[in-house]
């Protein structure tokens, strides 16, 4: 899965939380400083080219919607990190988290339970 820039992720968050939108609607809810309409439109079209968004034609304007859920994107990013930095080893990734983040025994037990439930 392609990685998104911080700005693209910010725009995708809008779609994930609000659903279908016109560019003008995104601009209305965007915090200050607001980007120029054309800049925002370019980002949205780029997200469509990357396969993250699609649109419905309504008159002479487009209503955009997400093709990929936030969960699908985060899962794809995580798989990319595990592949790139941990040689496709989930065990290596979790071991690093345990060493670096001081994950509690309770959290590890929850993780074991999740893995066992997935196997059923």
N, C-alpha and C positions, 0 to 999 in steps of 0.2 A: 504494500500500500504506500502511495506517495505521502510524504510528510508535508504538512502545511506550514506556512510561515505563521508567526504570531498574529499578524493582522488577519490572515485567512481563518485561523482558528477562532479568533474573536467573532468574525462574521458567522462562521458555522455555529457557534454557541447561540447566536440570535435565532437561527433557524431551528436548532434543536430545542430551544425553550419556547419559541413562539409559533412554529409551524410555517405554513406558506406565507410568503410576503412579497410585496413589491419593493423595489429599491427605495422608493420614496418613504415607505414605512420603516425600513431599516434606518434610514437617515433620521427620521423623527425620534426614534428611541435611542439612537447612538449618543453616548455621553460626549460632553465638550472635551476637547475641541472636535467639532464635527468635521469629517472629511468632506471634500467637494463631492457633489452628486456624481460627476463623471468618474472620479477616483473610485468611489464605492461601486459604481456600475462596472468598472473594469475589473475590480476584485471579484465581484459576483460572476461575471462572465468567465474569468479564469477558473473559478471553482467549478463552474459548469464544464469547462474544457477538461478539467482533471477528473471529472466523473463524480464529484461530490454533490452537485446540484443538477436539477433539470428545471424546466419551466412549462407553464401553460400560457398560450397566447390569448390575451383578452383585449380585443380591439388592436390598438397600436402599441400595447405595452405587454410586459411579461410578468407573470406571477411565478416566483421561484420557490422550489421546495427541495428539501434534503433527500438524497438518494441513499445516504449512508447514515446510520444512527451514531450517536455519540459513543455507544458501547462498542460498535464495530470499529470505529476509528481508534479508540483507546486500546482495544484488543490488538489491532493491527500494529499500532505503535509499540506496544509492549513486546509483541512477537519480533518486531524489527530490532529492538534493543537487545533482547535475549539472543537473537541470531548474531548480531554484529559484535556485541561485547562479551557474550558468554558462550560462544560456539554452539548455539542451539541447546544449551543445557539449562533447563529450568532449575535443576538442583544447584548448579553453580550460582545462578542469579539469587535464589533464596538464601544460599549460604552467605553470599556477600551482604544481603540485607540483614541477616542475623548478626553478622560480625559488625557491620557499620551502624546499624540503626537500633541495636539492642532490642530486638523483637522479643516480646515476653513469651514464656512457656505457654500461657493461655492462648496467645495468638497462633503459636505453632500447632497447638492441639486443634484449634478451629480449622486451620489449614489442612491438617491431616483428615479431619472429618469431612471437609469439602472434597478432598481427593477420593476418599472412600465412597462418598455418595455419588460421585461422577462415575465410578467404576461399576455401580449397580445397574 
